[in-house]
Amino acid sequence: MEKNEERKVHSIASAELTKYLAEFFRSFRRKDEDYGPSSLRRLVSSIERRLKKNDHPVSIINDKQFELSRKSL
């Protein structure tokens, strides 16, 4: 993905999406504000709902393809 390129999250292939999500989740640790586990769970659940609503074939919460992004949390 090129810088400033916009795509819908559900249109990104799983192998690529897990890398983007991992970087996104790691960015929360770099900020001064501390996000609690419940805030992060709500964020992940929101992303999961969006993907399911748009018929994405895998789950970022349960499927092995998203292990990298889950570890980043």
PDB file of N, CA, C and O in Angstrom:
ATOM      1  N   MET A   1       0.846  -1.173   0.000  1.00  0.00           N
ATOM      2  CA  MET A   1       0.000   0.000   0.000  1.00  0.00           C
ATOM      3  C   MET A   1       0.892   1.237   0.000  1.00  0.00           C
ATOM      4  O   MET A   1       1.833   1.342   0.786  1.00  0.00           O
ATOM      5  N   GLU A   2       0.588   2.140  -0.866  1.00  0.00           N
ATOM      6  CA  GLU A   2       1.346   3.375  -0.939  1.00  0.00           C
ATOM      7  C   GLU A   2       0.877   4.338   0.142  1.00  0.00           C
ATOM      8  O   GLU A   2      -0.264   4.278   0.601  1.00  0.00           O
ATOM      9  N   LYS A   3       1.784   5.228   0.537  1.00  0.00           N
ATOM     10  CA  LYS A   3       1.439   6.215   1.547  1.00  0.00           C
ATOM     11  C   LYS A   3       0.242   7.041   1.060  1.00  0.00           C
ATOM     12  O   LYS A   3       0.181   7.455  -0.098  1.00  0.00           O
ATOM     13  N   ASN A   4      -0.685   7.262   1.956  1.00  0.00           N
ATOM     14  CA  ASN A   4      -1.907   8.034   1.694  1.00  0.00           C
ATOM     15  C   ASN A   4      -2.904   7.317   0.791  1.00  0.00           C
ATOM     16  O   ASN A   4      -3.914   7.902   0.398  1.00  0.00           O
ATOM     17  N   GLU A   5      -2.632   6.065   0.460  1.00  0.00           N
ATOM     18  CA  GLU A   5      -3.601   5.303  -0.315  1.00  0.00           C
ATOM     19  C   GLU A   5      -4.732   4.881   0.613  1.00  0.00           C
ATOM     20  O   GLU A   5      -4.488   4.475   1.749  1.00  0.00           O
ATOM     21  N   GLU A   6      -5.948   4.975   0.141  1.00  0.00           N
ATOM     22  CA  GLU A   6      -7.093   4.589   0.946  1.00  0.00           C
ATOM     23  C   GLU A   6      -7.763   3.371   0.337  1.00  0.00           C
ATOM     24  O   GLU A   6      -8.052   3.319  -0.859  1.00  0.00           O
ATOM     25  N   ARG A   7      -8.003   2.385   1.208  1.00  0.00           N
ATOM     26  CA  ARG A   7      -8.748   1.187   0.818  1.00  0.00           C
ATOM     27  C   ARG A   7      -9.672   0.815   1.956  1.00  0.00           C
ATOM     28  O   ARG A   7      -9.407   1.130   3.116  1.00  0.00           O
ATOM     29  N   LYS A   8     -10.721   0.165   1.629  1.00  0.00           N
ATOM     30  CA  LYS A   8     -11.625  -0.338   2.657  1.00  0.00           C
ATOM     31  C   LYS A   8     -10.965  -1.539   3.325  1.00  0.00           C
ATOM     32  O   LYS A   8     -10.373  -2.388   2.658  1.00  0.00           O
ATOM     33  N   VAL A   9     -11.075  -1.599   4.651  1.00  0.00           N
ATOM     34  CA  VAL A   9     -10.377  -2.634   5.415  1.00  0.00           C
ATOM     35  C   VAL A   9     -10.765  -4.040   4.960  1.00  0.00           C
ATOM     36  O   VAL A   9      -9.922  -4.937   4.945  1.00  0.00           O
ATOM     37  N   HIS A  10     -12.009  -4.239   4.597  1.00  0.00           N
ATOM     38  CA  HIS A  10     -12.462  -5.569   4.194  1.00  0.00           C
ATOM     39  C   HIS A  10     -11.959  -5.973   2.806  1.00  0.00           C
ATOM     40  O   HIS A  10     -12.103  -7.131   2.413  1.00  0.00           O
ATOM     41  N   SER A  11     -11.379  -5.043   2.069  1.00  0.00           N
ATOM     42  CA  SER A  11     -10.866  -5.388   0.740  1.00  0.00           C
ATOM     43  C   SER A  11      -9.389  -5.791   0.767  1.00  0.00           C
ATOM     44  O   SER A  11      -8.824  -6.149  -0.267  1.00  0.00           O
ATOM     45  N   ILE A  12      -8.768  -5.735   1.938  1.00  0.00           N
ATOM     46  CA  ILE A  12      -7.348  -6.058   2.074  1.00  0.00           C
ATOM     47  C   ILE A  12      -7.199  -7.538   2.397  1.00  0.00           C
ATOM     48  O   ILE A  12      -7.881  -8.057   3.280  1.00  0.00           O
ATOM     49  N   ALA A  13      -6.314  -8.210   1.687  1.00  0.00           N
ATOM     50  CA  ALA A  13      -6.070  -9.637   1.914  1.00  0.00           C
ATOM     51  C   ALA A  13      -5.566  -9.863   3.339  1.00  0.00           C
ATOM     52  O   ALA A  13      -4.890  -9.004   3.906  1.00  0.00           O
ATOM     53  N   SER A  14      -5.892 -11.009   3.911  1.00  0.00           N
ATOM     54  CA  SER A  14      -5.555 -11.326   5.299  1.00  0.00           C
ATOM     55  C   SER A  14      -4.066 -11.198   5.609  1.00  0.00           C
ATOM     56  O   SER A  14      -3.700 -10.633   6.640  1.00  0.00           O
ATOM     57  N   ALA A  15      -3.209 -11.708   4.740  1.00  0.00           N
ATOM     58  CA  ALA A  15      -1.766 -11.664   4.980  1.00  0.00           C
ATOM     59  C   ALA A  15      -1.265 -10.230   5.088  1.00  0.00           C
ATOM     60  O   ALA A  15      -0.364  -9.942   5.876  1.00  0.00           O
ATOM     61  N   GLU A  16      -1.835  -9.347   4.313  1.00  0.00           N
ATOM     62  CA  GLU A  16      -1.448  -7.944   4.346  1.00  0.00           C
ATOM     63  C   GLU A  16      -2.120  -7.219   5.521  1.00  0.00           C
ATOM     64  O   GLU A  16      -1.501  -6.388   6.184  1.00  0.00           O
ATOM     65  N   LEU A  17      -3.371  -7.540   5.763  1.00  0.00           N
ATOM     66  CA  LEU A  17      -4.135  -6.882   6.815  1.00  0.00           C
ATOM     67  C   LEU A  17      -3.536  -7.129   8.193  1.00  0.00           C
ATOM     68  O   LEU A  17      -3.496  -6.212   9.012  1.00  0.00           O
ATOM     69  N   THR A  18      -3.076  -8.330   8.466  1.00  0.00           N
ATOM     70  CA  THR A  18      -2.503  -8.607   9.781  1.00  0.00           C
ATOM     71  C   THR A  18      -1.268  -7.751  10.045  1.00  0.00           C
ATOM     72  O   THR A  18      -1.022  -7.354  11.184  1.00  0.00           O
ATOM     73  N   LYS A  19      -0.497  -7.466   9.009  1.00  0.00           N
ATOM     74  CA  LYS A  19       0.678  -6.596   9.171  1.00  0.00           C
ATOM     75  C   LYS A  19       0.249  -5.166   9.496  1.00  0.00           C
ATOM     76  O   LYS A  19       0.830  -4.527  10.373  1.00  0.00           O
ATOM     77  N   TYR A  20      -0.756  -4.671   8.800  1.00  0.00           N
ATOM     78  CA  TYR A  20      -1.251  -3.319   9.063  1.00  0.00           C
ATOM     79  C   TYR A  20      -1.841  -3.221  10.472  1.00  0.00           C
ATOM     80  O   TYR A  20      -1.605  -2.248  11.188  1.00  0.00           O
ATOM     81  N   LEU A  21      -2.602  -4.230  10.856  1.00  0.00           N
ATOM     82  CA  LEU A  21      -3.197  -4.216  12.189  1.00  0.00           C
ATOM     83  C   LEU A  21      -2.122  -4.294  13.267  1.00  0.00           C
ATOM     84  O   LEU A  21      -2.219  -3.613  14.288  1.00  0.00           O
ATOM     85  N   ALA A  22      -1.105  -5.112  13.054  1.00  0.00           N
ATOM     86  CA  ALA A  22      -0.019  -5.228  14.039  1.00  0.00           C
ATOM     87  C   ALA A  22       0.646  -3.868  14.248  1.00  0.00           C
ATOM     88  O   ALA A  22       0.890  -3.467  15.386  1.00  0.00           O
ATOM     89  N   GLU A  23       0.933  -3.173  13.179  1.00  0.00           N
ATOM     90  CA  GLU A  23       1.553  -1.850  13.288  1.00  0.00           C
ATOM     91  C   GLU A  23       0.600  -0.859  13.959  1.00  0.00           C
ATOM     92  O   GLU A  23       1.021  -0.048  14.783  1.00  0.00           O
ATOM     93  N   PHE A  24      -0.652  -0.927  13.612  1.00  0.00           N
ATOM     94  CA  PHE A  24      -1.665  -0.063  14.208  1.00  0.00           C
ATOM     95  C   PHE A  24      -1.756  -0.300  15.716  1.00  0.00           C
ATOM     96  O   PHE A  24      -1.784   0.657  16.490  1.00  0.00           O
ATOM     97  N   PHE A  25      -1.802  -1.566  16.139  1.00  0.00           N
ATOM     98  CA  PHE A  25      -1.888  -1.894  17.557  1.00  0.00           C
ATOM     99  C   PHE A  25      -0.620  -1.471  18.304  1.00  0.00           C
ATOM    100  O   PHE A  25      -0.693  -0.977  19.430  1.00  0.00           O
ATOM    101  N   ARG A  26       0.534  -1.666  17.677  1.00  0.00           N
ATOM    102  CA  ARG A  26       1.790  -1.251  18.318  1.00  0.00           C
ATOM    103  C   ARG A  26       1.841   0.265  18.499  1.00  0.00           C
ATOM    104  O   ARG A  26       2.473   0.753  19.435  1.00  0.00           O
ATOM    105  N   SER A  27       1.195   0.998  17.632  1.00  0.00           N
ATOM    106  CA  SER A  27       1.220   2.461  17.739  1.00  0.00           C
ATOM    107  C   SER A  27       0.557   2.944  19.020  1.00  0.00           C
ATOM    108  O   SER A  27       0.871   4.036  19.493  1.00  0.00           O
ATOM    109  N   PHE A  28      -0.351   2.164  19.593  1.00  0.00           N
ATOM    110  CA  PHE A  28      -1.001   2.550  20.840  1.00  0.00           C
ATOM    111  C   PHE A  28      -0.026   2.554  22.008  1.00  0.00           C
ATOM    112  O   PHE A  28      -0.197   3.320  22.956  1.00  0.00           O
ATOM    113  N   ARG A  29       0.984   1.713  21.948  1.00  0.00           N
ATOM    114  CA  ARG A  29       1.968   1.649  23.029  1.00  0.00           C
ATOM    115  C   ARG A  29       2.941   2.814  22.977  1.00  0.00           C
ATOM    116  O   ARG A  29       3.604   3.101  23.974  1.00  0.00           O
ATOM    117  N   ARG A  30       3.041   3.473  21.871  1.00  0.00           N
ATOM    118  CA  ARG A  30       4.007   4.554  21.707  1.00  0.00           C
ATOM    119  C   ARG A  30       3.483   5.902  22.195  1.00  0.00           C
ATOM    120  O   ARG A  30       4.244   6.865  22.294  1.00  0.00           O
ATOM    121  N   LYS A  31       2.232   5.973  22.491  1.00  0.00           N
ATOM    122  CA  LYS A  31       1.644   7.251  22.892  1.00  0.00           C
ATOM    123  C   LYS A  31       1.739   7.420  24.402  1.00  0.00           C
ATOM    124  O   LYS A  31       1.915   6.451  25.140  1.00  0.00           O
ATOM    125  N   ASP A  32       1.620   8.661  24.846  1.00  0.00           N
ATOM    126  CA  ASP A  32       1.683   8.952  26.275  1.00  0.00           C
ATOM    127  C   ASP A  32       0.481   8.388  27.021  1.00  0.00           C
ATOM    128  O   ASP A  32       0.594   7.974  28.174  1.00  0.00           O
ATOM    129  N   GLU A  33      -0.645   8.376  26.371  1.00  0.00           N
ATOM    130  CA  GLU A  33      -1.857   7.881  27.004  1.00  0.00           C
ATOM    131  C   GLU A  33      -1.864   6.356  26.985  1.00  0.00           C
ATOM    132  O   GLU A  33      -1.558   5.737  25.965  1.00  0.00           O
ATOM    133  N   ASP A  34      -2.214   5.760  28.119  1.00  0.00           N
ATOM    134  CA  ASP A  34      -2.246   4.306  28.220  1.00  0.00           C
ATOM    135  C   ASP A  34      -3.673   3.823  27.950  1.00  0.00           C
ATOM    136  O   ASP A  34      -4.621   4.267  28.598  1.00  0.00           O
ATOM    137  N   TYR A  35      -3.810   2.925  27.003  1.00  0.00           N
ATOM    138  CA  TYR A  35      -5.110   2.345  26.689  1.00  0.00           C
ATOM    139  C   TYR A  35      -5.241   1.027  27.426  1.00  0.00           C
ATOM    140  O   TYR A  35      -4.366   0.166  27.328  1.00  0.00           O
ATOM    141  N   GLY A  36      -6.311   0.869  28.150  1.00  0.00           N
ATOM    142  CA  GLY A  36      -6.532  -0.338  28.921  1.00  0.00           C
ATOM    143  C   GLY A  36      -6.973  -1.497  28.053  1.00  0.00           C
ATOM    144  O   GLY A  36      -7.366  -1.314  26.901  1.00  0.00           O
ATOM    145  N   PRO A  37      -6.906  -2.694  28.619  1.00  0.00           N
ATOM    146  CA  PRO A  37      -7.299  -3.898  27.870  1.00  0.00           C
ATOM    147  C   PRO A  37      -8.721  -3.840  27.334  1.00  0.00           C
ATOM    148  O   PRO A  37      -8.985  -4.312  26.228  1.00  0.00           O
ATOM    149  N   SER A  38      -9.643  -3.266  28.105  1.00  0.00           N
ATOM    150  CA  SER A  38     -11.036  -3.229  27.637  1.00  0.00           C
ATOM    151  C   SER A  38     -11.182  -2.301  26.424  1.00  0.00           C
ATOM    152  O   SER A  38     -11.978  -2.578  25.527  1.00  0.00           O
ATOM    153  N   SER A  39     -10.424  -1.213  26.394  1.00  0.00           N
ATOM    154  CA  SER A  39     -10.468  -0.313  25.241  1.00  0.00           C
ATOM    155  C   SER A  39      -9.945  -1.011  23.997  1.00  0.00           C
ATOM    156  O   SER A  39     -10.517  -0.877  22.915  1.00  0.00           O
ATOM    157  N   LEU A  40      -8.866  -1.750  24.152  1.00  0.00           N
ATOM    158  CA  LEU A  40      -8.294  -2.465  23.013  1.00  0.00           C
ATOM    159  C   LEU A  40      -9.218  -3.587  22.544  1.00  0.00           C
ATOM    160  O   LEU A  40      -9.344  -3.828  21.343  1.00  0.00           O
ATOM    161  N   ARG A  41      -9.861  -4.269  23.482  1.00  0.00           N
ATOM    162  CA  ARG A  41     -10.818  -5.321  23.094  1.00  0.00           C
ATOM    163  C   ARG A  41     -11.971  -4.731  22.301  1.00  0.00           C
ATOM    164  O   ARG A  41     -12.408  -5.318  21.311  1.00  0.00           O
ATOM    165  N   ARG A  42     -12.472  -3.568  22.730  1.00  0.00           N
ATOM    166  CA  ARG A  42     -13.571  -2.918  21.989  1.00  0.00           C
ATOM    167  C   ARG A  42     -13.118  -2.523  20.588  1.00  0.00           C
ATOM    168  O   ARG A  42     -13.876  -2.653  19.626  1.00  0.00           O
ATOM    169  N   LEU A  43     -11.898  -2.045  20.475  1.00  0.00           N
ATOM    170  CA  LEU A  43     -11.361  -1.669  19.169  1.00  0.00           C
ATOM    171  C   LEU A  43     -11.297  -2.883  18.246  1.00  0.00           C
ATOM    172  O   LEU A  43     -11.741  -2.817  17.100  1.00  0.00           O
ATOM    173  N   VAL A  44     -10.751  -3.983  18.739  1.00  0.00           N
ATOM    174  CA  VAL A  44     -10.639  -5.210  17.947  1.00  0.00           C
ATOM    175  C   VAL A  44     -12.030  -5.731  17.577  1.00  0.00           C
ATOM    176  O   VAL A  44     -12.251  -6.173  16.450  1.00  0.00           O
ATOM    177  N   SER A  45     -12.952  -5.679  18.518  1.00  0.00           N
ATOM    178  CA  SER A  45     -14.321  -6.136  18.239  1.00  0.00           C
ATOM    179  C   SER A  45     -14.990  -5.283  17.165  1.00  0.00           C
ATOM    180  O   SER A  45     -15.734  -5.799  16.330  1.00  0.00           O
ATOM    181  N   SER A  46     -14.728  -3.999  17.188  1.00  0.00           N
ATOM    182  CA  SER A  46     -15.288  -3.113  16.166  1.00  0.00           C
ATOM    183  C   SER A  46     -14.745  -3.443  14.782  1.00  0.00           C
ATOM    184  O   SER A  46     -15.490  -3.468  13.802  1.00  0.00           O
ATOM    185  N   ILE A  47     -13.450  -3.693  14.711  1.00  0.00           N
ATOM    186  CA  ILE A  47     -12.837  -4.074  13.427  1.00  0.00           C
ATOM    187  C   ILE A  47     -13.409  -5.408  12.956  1.00  0.00           C
ATOM    188  O   ILE A  47     -13.724  -5.581  11.779  1.00  0.00           O
ATOM    189  N   GLU A  48     -13.540  -6.342  13.888  1.00  0.00           N
ATOM    190  CA  GLU A  48     -14.101  -7.665  13.565  1.00  0.00           C
ATOM    191  C   GLU A  48     -15.520  -7.528  13.011  1.00  0.00           C
ATOM    192  O   GLU A  48     -15.861  -8.153  12.006  1.00  0.00           O
ATOM    193  N   ARG A  49     -16.339  -6.717  13.662  1.00  0.00           N
ATOM    194  CA  ARG A  49     -17.719  -6.511  13.184  1.00  0.00           C
ATOM    195  C   ARG A  49     -17.739  -5.934  11.777  1.00  0.00           C
ATOM    196  O   ARG A  49     -18.524  -6.372  10.936  1.00  0.00           O
ATOM    197  N   ARG A  50     -16.878  -4.952  11.517  1.00  0.00           N
ATOM    198  CA  ARG A  50     -16.821  -4.331  10.187  1.00  0.00           C
ATOM    199  C   ARG A  50     -16.450  -5.366   9.137  1.00  0.00           C
ATOM    200  O   ARG A  50     -17.044  -5.405   8.059  1.00  0.00           O
ATOM    201  N   LEU A  51     -15.471  -6.203   9.450  1.00  0.00           N
ATOM    202  CA  LEU A  51     -15.048  -7.233   8.495  1.00  0.00           C
ATOM    203  C   LEU A  51     -16.173  -8.234   8.241  1.00  0.00           C
ATOM    204  O   LEU A  51     -16.447  -8.587   7.094  1.00  0.00           O
ATOM    205  N   LYS A  52     -16.821  -8.687   9.306  1.00  0.00           N
ATOM    206  CA  LYS A  52     -17.905  -9.665   9.155  1.00  0.00           C
ATOM    207  C   LYS A  52     -19.077  -9.067   8.376  1.00  0.00           C
ATOM    208  O   LYS A  52     -19.697  -9.742   7.554  1.00  0.00           O
ATOM    209  N   LYS A  53     -19.370  -7.809   8.642  1.00  0.00           N
ATOM    210  CA  LYS A  53     -20.464  -7.132   7.943  1.00  0.00           C
ATOM    211  C   LYS A  53     -20.216  -7.103   6.435  1.00  0.00           C
ATOM    212  O   LYS A  53     -21.157  -7.126   5.640  1.00  0.00           O
ATOM    213  N   ASN A  54     -18.961  -7.054   6.059  1.00  0.00           N
ATOM    214  CA  ASN A  54     -18.589  -6.996   4.648  1.00  0.00           C
ATOM    215  C   ASN A  54     -18.071  -8.334   4.119  1.00  0.00           C
ATOM    216  O   ASN A  54     -17.334  -8.385   3.134  1.00  0.00           O
ATOM    217  N   ASP A  55     -18.467  -9.402   4.786  1.00  0.00           N
ATOM    218  CA  ASP A  55     -18.191 -10.775   4.342  1.00  0.00           C
ATOM    219  C   ASP A  55     -16.707 -11.106   4.205  1.00  0.00           C
ATOM    220  O   ASP A  55     -16.315 -11.855   3.309  1.00  0.00           O
ATOM    221  N   HIS A  56     -15.890 -10.554   5.085  1.00  0.00           N
ATOM    222  CA  HIS A  56     -14.467 -10.938   5.082  1.00  0.00           C
ATOM    223  C   HIS A  56     -14.398 -12.390   5.528  1.00  0.00           C
ATOM    224  O   HIS A  56     -15.080 -12.764   6.482  1.00  0.00           O
ATOM    225  N   PRO A  57     -13.597 -13.217   4.869  1.00  0.00           N
ATOM    226  CA  PRO A  57     -13.648 -14.661   5.100  1.00  0.00           C
ATOM    227  C   PRO A  57     -13.012 -15.172   6.393  1.00  0.00           C
ATOM    228  O   PRO A  57     -13.209 -16.337   6.738  1.00  0.00           O
ATOM    229  N   VAL A  58     -12.256 -14.343   7.122  1.00  0.00           N
ATOM    230  CA  VAL A  58     -11.593 -14.835   8.332  1.00  0.00           C
ATOM    231  C   VAL A  58     -11.855 -13.900   9.512  1.00  0.00           C
ATOM    232  O   VAL A  58     -12.331 -12.777   9.345  1.00  0.00           O
ATOM    233  N   SER A  59     -11.533 -14.392  10.700  1.00  0.00           N
ATOM    234  CA  SER A  59     -11.726 -13.646  11.934  1.00  0.00           C
ATOM    235  C   SER A  59     -10.386 -13.148  12.462  1.00  0.00           C
ATOM    236  O   SER A  59      -9.447 -13.932  12.597  1.00  0.00           O
ATOM    237  N   ILE A  60     -10.287 -11.860  12.761  1.00  0.00           N
ATOM    238  CA  ILE A  60      -9.040 -11.342  13.327  1.00  0.00           C
ATOM    239  C   ILE A  60      -8.887 -11.771  14.783  1.00  0.00           C
ATOM    240  O   ILE A  60      -7.791 -11.708  15.340  1.00  0.00           O
ATOM    241  N   ILE A  61      -9.973 -12.201  15.389  1.00  0.00           N
ATOM    242  CA  ILE A  61      -9.940 -12.632  16.786  1.00  0.00           C
ATOM    243  C   ILE A  61      -9.533 -14.091  16.915  1.00  0.00           C
ATOM    244  O   ILE A  61      -8.827 -14.446  17.859  1.00  0.00           O
ATOM    245  N   ASN A  62      -9.957 -14.936  16.000  1.00  0.00           N
ATOM    246  CA  ASN A  62      -9.762 -16.374  16.164  1.00  0.00           C
ATOM    247  C   ASN A  62      -8.830 -17.055  15.170  1.00  0.00           C
ATOM    248  O   ASN A  62      -8.209 -18.061  15.512  1.00  0.00           O
ATOM    249  N   ASP A  63      -8.717 -16.548  13.975  1.00  0.00           N
ATOM    250  CA  ASP A  63      -8.000 -17.274  12.929  1.00  0.00           C
ATOM    251  C   ASP A  63      -6.485 -17.104  13.003  1.00  0.00           C
ATOM    252  O   ASP A  63      -5.964 -16.058  13.388  1.00  0.00           O
ATOM    253  N   LYS A  64      -5.812 -18.171  12.619  1.00  0.00           N
ATOM    254  CA  LYS A  64      -4.350 -18.222  12.703  1.00  0.00           C
ATOM    255  C   LYS A  64      -3.672 -17.148  11.851  1.00  0.00           C
ATOM    256  O   LYS A  64      -2.588 -16.683  12.205  1.00  0.00           O
ATOM    257  N   GLN A  65      -4.277 -16.751  10.757  1.00  0.00           N
ATOM    258  CA  GLN A  65      -3.691 -15.741   9.874  1.00  0.00           C
ATOM    259  C   GLN A  65      -3.433 -14.420  10.599  1.00  0.00           C
ATOM    260  O   GLN A  65      -2.597 -13.630  10.158  1.00  0.00           O
ATOM    261  N   PHE A  66      -4.134 -14.172  11.697  1.00  0.00           N
ATOM    262  CA  PHE A  66      -4.020 -12.898  12.409  1.00  0.00           C
ATOM    263  C   PHE A  66      -3.257 -13.016  13.723  1.00  0.00           C
ATOM    264  O   PHE A  66      -3.382 -12.160  14.599  1.00  0.00           O
ATOM    265  N   GLU A  67      -2.476 -14.067  13.856  1.00  0.00           N
ATOM    266  CA  GLU A  67      -1.681 -14.261  15.072  1.00  0.00           C
ATOM    267  C   GLU A  67      -0.713 -13.091  15.298  1.00  0.00           C
ATOM    268  O   GLU A  67      -0.537 -12.644  16.431  1.00  0.00           O
ATOM    269  N   LEU A  68      -0.094 -12.603  14.237  1.00  0.00           N
ATOM    270  CA  LEU A  68       0.848 -11.486  14.351  1.00  0.00           C
ATOM    271  C   LEU A  68       0.172 -10.244  14.959  1.00  0.00           C
ATOM    272  O   LEU A  68       0.718  -9.616  15.866  1.00  0.00           O
ATOM    273  N   SER A  69      -0.992  -9.906  14.461  1.00  0.00           N
ATOM    274  CA  SER A  69      -1.670  -8.716  14.983  1.00  0.00           C
ATOM    275  C   SER A  69      -2.127  -8.934  16.424  1.00  0.00           C
ATOM    276  O   SER A  69      -2.074  -8.005  17.230  1.00  0.00           O
ATOM    277  N   ARG A  70      -2.576 -10.142  16.762  1.00  0.00           N
ATOM    278  CA  ARG A  70      -2.982 -10.409  18.154  1.00  0.00           C
ATOM    279  C   ARG A  70      -1.793 -10.306  19.091  1.00  0.00           C
ATOM    280  O   ARG A  70      -1.932  -9.784  20.197  1.00  0.00           O
ATOM    281  N   LYS A  71      -0.631 -10.788  18.681  1.00  0.00           N
ATOM    282  CA  LYS A  71       0.552 -10.695  19.523  1.00  0.00           C
ATOM    283  C   LYS A  71       0.958  -9.240  19.751  1.00  0.00           C
ATOM    284  O   LYS A  71       1.533  -8.913  20.789  1.00  0.00           O
ATOM    285  N   SER A  72       0.668  -8.386  18.807  1.00  0.00           N
ATOM    286  CA  SER A  72       1.016  -6.974  18.920  1.00  0.00           C
ATOM    287  C   SER A  72       0.178  -6.251  19.963  1.00  0.00           C
ATOM    288  O   SER A  72       0.567  -5.196  20.465  1.00  0.00           O
ATOM    289  N   LEU A  73      -0.971  -6.826  20.282  1.00  0.00           N
ATOM    290  CA  LEU A  73      -1.819  -6.216  21.304  1.00  0.00           C
ATOM    291  C   LEU A  73      -1.162  -6.353  22.661  1.00  0.00           C
ATOM    292  O   LEU A  73      -1.716  -5.903  23.664  1.00  0.00           O
TER     293      LEU A  73
END
